């Protein structure tokens, strides 16, 4: 049996995963906006989708060693806390509150997406720099990954 060694995360692939997860979450929110009459029934699933989306984002950011992960988690906790706070009222039939929350959630997710893209763009050069050979290695040895 072959032993498995840890595989370094591929920053481009993880960024693609983040973009896909955020896009799917935004689509889920858009669906909730288009069907406001079923919001009381659909709201728990929407909250679960937001939780899962945030979890995936945090795991990818952790794998990329993205700075600001703690602040991102705090931001997610605030949003999730608000969703859980209003969930009983929305499930109880307060559809106006549900519509307001879904509208605000859409805006917050868009803001979150933009700030995450900025953080990822700023951290990409750091990830590339950490993948380079030690600074004492120059020339052909550096290109082959040979440490001197």
HUGI-V27072 format. One record per backbone hydrogen bond with DSSP energy under -1.0 kcal/mol. CO is the residue of the C=O (numbers start at 1). NH is the residue of the N-H. If there is no record, write none. Layout:
co->[CO:CO]
nh->[NH:NH]
//
This chain:
co->[10:11:12:13:14:15:16:17:18:19:20:21:22:23:24:25:26:27:28:29:30:31:35:36:38:39:42:43:44:45:46:47:48:49:50:51:52:53:54:55:56:57:58:59:60:61:68:69:70:71:72:73:74:75:76:77:78:79:80:81:82:83:86:87:88:89:90:93:94:95:96:97:98:99:100:101:102:103:104:105:106:107:108:109:110:111:112:113:114:115:116:117:118:119:120:123:124:125:126:129:134:139:140:141]
nh->[14:15:16:17:18:19:20:21:22:23:24:25:26:27:28:29:30:31:32:33:34:35:38:39:42:43:46:47:48:49:50:51:52:53:54:55:56:57:58:59:60:61:62:63:64:66:72:73:74:75:76:77:78:79:80:81:82:83:84:85:86:87:90:91:92:94:93:95:98:99:100:101:102:103:104:105:106:107:108:109:110:111:112:113:114:115:116:117:118:119:120:121:122:123:124:127:128:129:130:132:137:143:144:146]
//
